[in-house]
């Protein structure tokens, strides 16, 4: 009996070795290398020095520029996640309740933006939101505006682009988590005289809160690490943590500082995951 148990454990360990090796080579080692680079000194030319230093971490903590950058990134990520939730929740709830042969097709349509490159989608939004884009052209043609509304090269355009890019992830996360939702409870509440609004607030929403937390966590982490959408729709005028990593690494050649910002984002990811796990356990009770 003990020999069989040890044999099963050995087999499980052997089967898990490829996954452990893949994670170690593809994630853990690059993170360790990134953390080590963040401790390297650097000079004005971008050359890496020998030894260890906490100068870049001190700069990240004491310089008000990076505090403003982090605040702007958090604000943008929360805004995009909130609007993705507001749009994605009704879509996911509708698809979850739908009983039709077209359900699979509609789910595919909801996530089809994932099949298009983020660069292509960003340029598509530039065409739509630009000064000569569809929205400004329609508003001007209707006589509602005299001059174009600035919808790109600012935070508004970035928020719109990020919300659209996060929407498929939010919808999929909500669909995966709405399995806890029992239609029988909703029908029982309606039978007992509860209004649709009261049924939603007392039954539907509480049962779907774990899915909301899951989707919001995933979208928040995707938003705060997004680069393509802020870079293109921001037009170089919207500065976030991801764009600052790019600038420090490729423009000013300060790789240790870029690595330091990346490590800070990874620490933030860890904190968000821990808080999300606790919140999910609490709302699931």
N, C-alpha and C positions, 0 to 999 in steps of 0.2 A: 504493500500500500504506500509506504513511504518512498519506495523506489519509483513507483509510478508517478507520484507527485513530483519528485525531483526530476524525472524524465520530462514531464510536461513543462516544468519550469525551464529546463534547459532548452527544450524545443521553442518555447515562447521567446526566450532570450536570443536564440539563433535567428528566429524569424524577424525579430525587431532590430537586428544589427544593421540591415540596409537602411532602414528609416533613421536610426540613430546616426549613422555615418553621413547620410544626406543632410540631416539637420545640422550636424556639426560642421561639415564642410561648407554648406550653403548659407548658414546663418550665424552660428556661434563663433566660428573663427573670424569672419568679417567684422562682427561686433567687437570682438576682443582686439582685433587690429585697429579698428576705428577708435576704441577707447585709448589704446596705446598712442596713436598718432595725436590725440587731443592733448597729450602730456608733453609733446615735443616742443622745444622752443623754435622760433622762426624769426628771420630778419626781414627787412623791408623788401628784399628781392624775392622773397618767398621760399628761400632755401631753408631746409629743415636742419636744425641743430642737433647736437648730441645731448643726452641727459634727459632730465625730467623737470617739469615746471608746472605749476598751477596758475600761471599768469593768465591763460585764456579763460579759465573758469572764473578767476577773479574779475576779469574784464566783463564776462558775461553777466555776473551778478551785480557789479557796481556801476556799469555804464547804463545810464537811463535810456539810451537808444534801444538797447536790447529788451529792456522792460517794456517800452512802448511797442516794440516789434512783437513781443510775446502777447501783449494785451490785444493788439490788432489781430493777430492770428487766432487767438481764442474767440474774439468777438465774431470774426468772419466764419469760423468753424461752427460755432453755436448757431449763428444766423442761418447758414446753409443747412445745417442738420434740422433746425426747427421747421423751415419751410419744406424741406424734403419729407418730414414727418407729416406736416399738414396736408400735403398733396398725396403722399403715398399711403397714408392710413385709409382714406376712403376707397382708394383703388384696391388695396389688399383686402379690405373687408368685403368689397363687392365681389372680387374674384373668389374669395373663400366661400362665400355663400352661393355663388352661382352654380346652378345645376343645369348644364347645357353641354351639348357636344362641342360647342365653340370655346369652352373654357380653356383648353390647352392652347388654342390659337391666341386667345386674348392674353394669356400669361406670357406667351412668347412675344407678343407685341409690346407688353409692358417692360420686358427686359431687353428688347432688341437694340436699344442704344448701346448696350455693351458690345455689340458686334461692330460698332463703328469706332475708329480711332479717336482718342481724346483730342488730338490735334485737329482732325477734320471737324469734330463737333464744335471746337472753340472757334475755328474760322467761320463755321456756319452761323454761330451767334454774332460774330462781328458783322456778317452780312445782314442779319436781322436787326441788330441793335444799333448799327452805325448811324452816323448823321444822315446818310442817304439810304439807310436801310428801310425795310418794310414798315416797321412800326412808325418811324418818323415820317415816312412818305404818306402813310394812311392818315396819321393825325394832321399833317399839313394839308392833305387833300380834303379832309373834312372841315378844314378851317378852325381846328381846335388850337393850333399853335402857329406862331409866326416864324420861330426859329427852332432848329432841331434841339431835342432834349438829349443831354449827355448821358448815354446809357452804356458806353464802353470807355476804356482807359480810366476807369474809376472803380470804387468799391461796389457800386451798383451792378455793373457788368460782371464783375468777378462773382458776386453773390448769386446772380442769376445762373451763370455758367456752372458754378459748383452745385447749386440746387439741382439742376438738370442732370449733372453727372452722378449725383448721389441717389437720385430717385430710383433707379433700378435696384440698387443694393438695399435701399430701405424697403422697397416693395417685396423683394425676395425674403428679407429677414422677417418682415411682418407675416408673410404667408407661412414661413416655416414655424413661427411661434404661435399662430392662431389656432393650432390644433387643440389647445386647451378650451377653446370657445365652444360651449355646448348650446346648440340652438334650442334644446328642450328647456333650458333655464330661461331663455328669453321669452319663449312662448308661454311658459308658466307665469312669468311676471306680467305679460300682456293680458293673460286670462284673469289674473287677480286685479286688474284695473289700472296697472301702471301705464303711464303715457310712453310714447316712443322715446322721448328725451330722458325720462326717468329710467327707463329700461336700459338705455345706453349708458347713463352715468352710474347706475348701481350694479349692472350685470356685465354688459359688453366691455366697457372700458377697464374695470378692475381685472377681468379675466385675461385681457390682452396686454396688460402692463408689462409682463415679462418680455413679450415680443417687442414692445415699444422700447424697453431698455436695451435689448439686444440690437435692434436696428439703429437706435441713436448712438450706441457705442461704436458700432462699425463705421457709421457715416462720419462721426466726429473724428475718428482716427484717420479716415481717408481724407477728410477735408483739411485737417491741420498739416498733413504731409503732402498735399497736392501742390504740384509745380506748374504743369502745362497750362491749366486754366487761368491761374492768377498771372502767369507770365504773359500770355497772349491777350486775354481780355483786360488785364490791367495796364497793358501798354508800357510797362516799365515804370508806372507811377504808383503801383500798389505794392508795398513792401511787406512781405510776410516771412516767417521763419524759413520756409522751403526756398523762396527766392533768394534770401540772404545766404543760405548755404551755397547756392549756385554762384552767387556773386563773389563770395569769399574764396571758393575753390578755383574758379575759372577766370575771374577777372582780376582780383587782387592777389591771387595765388597764395592765400593764407590758409593752407590746408589744415593746420592744427585748429584754427578757430572754427573752420567749417565742420571739422570733426567734433569739436566741443558742442556746437549747436545741435548737431545730429544726435550726440549722446544725450543732451538735454531733452530732445524730443522723445527718444527711447525711454527715458526715465518717466516722462509724462505719460507715454503709452502704458507703462507698467502701472502707474498710479490709477489711470483711468480703468484699466482692466480689473484691478483689485476692487475699486469702488463699484464698478458695474457688477462684478460677481456678488458682492454683498447686497447690492440693491436688488438684484434679481432674486436672490434667496429670500429677501424680506418681502417683496411684492408677491412672490409665489406662495407664501404661507397663507 
